[in-house]
């Protein structure tokens, strides 16, 4: 049986080793060292964007809604 494809391969959770910028509100706050954050990598450029836990949860909630809509569309 073929392996099931992972579609969320560009997302991971990391612990910040140093201060990072939260890309949702770049000018308003940072992600401090030792804080877990959501990292979304861009496969075309190799770059990544970091999101603090508060903003990461909003992104994951939207992703869950999008996945549910796909399930419904498939019947």
Secondary structure, 3 states (H helix, E strand, C coil): CCCCCCCCCCEEEEECCCCEEECCCCCCCEECCCCEEEEEECCCCCCEEEECHHHHHHHHHHHHHHHHHHHHHHC
